Amino acid sequence: MPLRRLVACLSACLLCAHAATDEVPLVRLDHVPVAVRHLEQASQDYRALGFTLKPGRAHGDGLRNAHVKFTNGAGLELITVDKPQGELARHYAGWLRAGEGPAYLTLHAADEPRAAAALRAAGIAHRLGPEGLTLDDPQLAWLFFAADNRSPSDRPAHFAHINGAVATREVWVALDDGAALARLLTALGARSHDEARTAPFAARARVYELAAGGRVVVVPARHQVVPGHPVIGVVMAAPSAPARVWPPSQTHGLWLTLQPGP
């Protein structure tokens, strides 16, 4: 093969490899904080659904929590507030006056500087500081980035859920104007498509594919469990269990689905 042609072929291969790397989403699903009025009762109810809970702790601002954990760092955080002492605790107290349920969608970026660069290139307002990556768009106030949710105190028993759940696969969001979310996730490498979904309920959805097999599923705002609260559901992988759907009345405010398969 002539040298010029060989160089051209190698250059093309390098460009293709670079493009493939760039297509890998920069974020994955992390935990979903679920605001509950009575942590002890909610914990008991989740154990009755077959989840193992890792006890949390009392925070200085009045928040208390317990965790449904998976090995990849995703899961649920049941969280309540007794006597709110700080801005975040007061936010949860206000949230609970409207009703129980998911307060946020949490994402994790393994490489926050690279994610910040992607947001900057897309013109999305954000800050990257000692506390991590923060979004400045008020339309996305229900979404935040977190450090890895895995902890040195996690034990194998914390991941052993008798209902068979092993991972969070999807977080469902109900919005009529999803432009800000679409812009964010697309900038971070997510690919999307439209899909007809049947569980936890029938809906036409926009599905965003994230890293590690996670998805954000966007449906119309009429499906909000509590008006004004966008995050409405979580789908969990349960390879060895039958399909199961629990309505918000059983889960303290969210659609919760067990889905067979990896």
C-alpha positions in Angstrom: 0.0 0.0 0.0 1.4 3.4 -0.9 2.6 5.5 2.1 0.2 8.3 1.4 -2.8 5.9 1.3 -1.6 4.2 4.5 -1.4 7.5 6.3 -4.9 8.5 5.1 -6.3 5.2 6.3 -4.6 5.5 9.7 -5.9 9.1 10.0 -9.4 7.9 9.2 -9.2 5.2 11.8 -8.0 7.6 14.5 -10.8 10.0 13.6 -13.4 7.2 13.9 -12.0 6.0 17.2 -12.1 9.6 18.5 -15.7 10.0 17.4 -16.7 6.7 19.0 -15.1 7.8 22.3 -16.9 11.2 22.1 -20.2 9.4 21.7 -20.0 7.7 25.1 -22.4 9.6 27.4 -20.5 11.5 30.2 -23.1 10.9 32.9 -25.0 8.0 34.5 -28.0 7.7 36.8 -27.2 8.2 40.5 -29.6 8.0 43.4 -33.1 9.6 43.6 -34.0 11.4 46.8 -37.6 10.6 47.9 -39.1 13.0 50.4 -41.2 11.3 53.0 -43.1 12.6 56.0 -42.3 9.8 58.4 -38.9 8.1 57.8 -39.6 5.1 60.1 -42.9 4.3 58.4 -41.5 4.8 54.9 -38.6 2.5 55.8 -40.9 -0.1 57.1 -43.0 0.1 53.9 -40.0 -0.3 51.6 -38.8 -3.3 53.5 -42.3 -4.8 53.0 -41.7 -4.3 49.3 -38.6 -6.4 49.5 -35.9 -3.8 49.7 -33.0 -3.8 52.1 -32.3 -0.4 53.7 -29.0 0.9 54.8 -29.6 3.2 57.8 -28.6 6.8 57.2 -27.9 9.5 59.9 -29.3 12.6 61.4 -27.8 15.7 59.7 -27.2 19.0 61.5 -29.7 20.8 59.4 -32.6 18.6 60.5 -32.6 16.0 57.6 -32.6 12.3 58.3 -32.3 9.5 55.7 -32.1 5.8 54.8 -30.9 4.3 51.5 -31.9 1.6 49.0 -28.5 0.9 47.4 -27.1 -0.8 44.4 -23.5 -1.7 43.6 -23.1 0.9 40.9 -24.0 3.7 43.2 -27.5 4.3 42.1 -30.7 3.7 44.2 -33.1 5.6 46.3 -32.7 7.9 49.3 -35.6 8.1 51.7 -35.3 11.5 53.3 -37.3 13.5 55.8 -36.9 16.7 57.8 -37.7 17.2 61.4 -36.8 20.8 62.3 -35.3 22.5 59.2 -32.2 24.5 60.0 -30.7 25.2 56.6 -31.7 26.1 53.0 -31.8 22.5 51.8 -33.8 21.3 54.8 -36.3 24.2 54.4 -36.6 23.2 50.7 -37.5 19.6 51.7 -40.0 20.9 54.3 -41.7 23.0 51.6 -41.6 20.1 49.2 -43.4 17.9 51.7 -46.2 20.4 52.2 -47.2 19.7 48.6 -46.8 15.9 49.0 -44.4 13.0 49.3 -42.3 11.8 46.3 -39.0 12.2 44.4 -37.5 15.6 45.0 -34.6 15.4 42.5 -33.0 13.4 39.7 -29.3 12.9 40.6 -26.7 12.3 37.9 -23.0 11.3 38.3 -20.2 12.4 36.0 -17.0 10.4 36.5 -15.1 13.1 34.8 -16.6 16.4 36.0 -14.1 18.7 34.2 -14.9 17.0 30.9 -18.6 17.2 31.6 -18.2 20.9 32.4 -16.3 21.5 29.2 -19.2 19.9 27.3 -21.7 22.1 29.0 -19.6 25.2 28.3 -19.4 24.3 24.6 -23.2 24.0 24.5 -23.6 27.4 26.3 -25.3 25.8 29.4 -24.8 27.9 32.5 -23.0 26.0 35.2 -20.3 26.2 37.9 -17.5 23.7 38.7 -16.1 24.3 42.2 -14.9 22.4 45.2 -18.4 21.0 45.8 -18.6 19.7 42.2 -20.7 20.5 39.2 -23.7 22.8 39.7 -26.3 23.9 37.1 -27.5 27.5 37.1 -30.7 27.0 34.9 -33.8 27.4 37.2 -35.7 25.1 34.8 -33.4 22.3 36.0 -33.5 23.1 39.7 -34.9 19.5 40.2 -31.7 18.0 38.8 -28.2 18.0 40.3 -24.8 16.3 40.0 -23.4 14.3 42.9 -20.1 12.6 43.7 -20.1 8.8 43.6 -22.9 7.6 45.9 -20.9 4.5 46.9 -19.5 4.5 50.4 -16.7 2.7 52.2 -19.3 1.7 54.8 -21.4 -0.2 52.1 -21.6 -3.9 52.8 -22.7 -6.8 50.5 -25.8 -7.1 52.7 -26.9 -3.6 51.8 -27.2 -4.7 48.1 -29.2 -7.9 48.8 -32.8 -7.1 48.0 -35.2 -10.0 48.4 -37.4 -8.7 45.6 -34.5 -9.3 43.2 -33.7 -5.6 42.4 -30.1 -5.1 41.4 -29.8 -1.7 39.6 -31.7 1.4 38.6 -32.4 1.3 34.9 -34.7 4.3 34.3 -35.9 7.5 36.0 -39.2 8.8 34.6 -39.8 12.6 34.4 -43.1 14.3 33.5 -42.6 17.6 31.6 -44.4 19.5 28.8 -41.4 21.7 28.1 -38.4 19.3 28.1 -36.1 21.6 26.0 -33.7 22.5 28.8 -33.4 18.8 29.8 -32.9 17.7 26.2 -30.2 20.3 25.7 -28.4 19.3 28.8 -28.5 15.5 28.2 -27.6 15.9 24.5 -24.6 18.1 25.4 -23.5 15.3 27.8 -23.6 12.7 25.0 -27.0 11.1 25.5 -28.7 9.7 22.5 -32.5 9.9 22.3 -35.5 8.3 20.6 -39.2 8.3 20.8 -40.9 5.1 22.2 -44.3 3.8 23.2 -44.0 2.6 26.8 -46.4 0.4 28.7 -45.0 0.2 32.2 -45.5 1.6 34.8 -48.3 3.0 32.6 -49.0 3.5 28.9 -47.4 6.7 27.5 -45.6 8.0 24.5 -42.1 8.9 25.8 -38.8 10.5 24.8 -36.0 8.2 26.0 -32.4 9.4 26.7 -29.7 6.8 26.8 -27.0 7.5 29.5 -23.8 5.7 30.5 -23.9 2.3 32.2 -27.3 1.4 30.6 -29.3 4.0 32.4 -32.1 6.0 30.8 -34.1 9.1 31.5 -37.7 8.7 30.2 -39.7 11.9 29.6 -43.5 11.8 29.4 -46.1 14.6 29.4 -46.6 16.7 32.5 -50.1 15.4 33.0 -48.5 12.3 34.5 -47.0 14.3 37.4 -48.0 12.6 40.7 -47.8 16.0 42.6 -48.3 19.1 40.4 -45.0 20.9 39.8 -42.9 17.9 40.8 -41.2 16.5 37.6 -39.6 13.2 38.8 -42.3 10.6 38.9 -40.9 7.1 38.8 -38.0 4.7 38.9 -37.6 1.4 36.9 -35.2 -1.2 38.5 -33.6 -4.2 36.9 -34.6 -7.5 38.6 -33.1 -10.3 36.4 -34.5 -13.2 38.5 -37.9 -11.7 39.4 -41.2 -11.3 37.6 -42.3 -7.8 36.4 -43.9 -5.8 39.2 -45.4 -2.2 39.4 -46.1 -0.4 42.6 -48.3 2.7 42.4 -47.4 6.0 44.2 -49.9 5.2 46.9 -47.7 2.3 48.0 -44.3 3.9 47.6 -44.7 7.3 49.1 -45.2 9.2 45.9 -43.5 7.5 42.9 -44.2 4.8 40.3 -41.8 2.0 41.1 -41.3 -0.8 38.6 -39.3 -4.1 38.7 -38.3 -5.1 35.2 -37.0 -8.6 34.4 -33.7 -8.7 32.5 -30.2 -7.3 33.1 
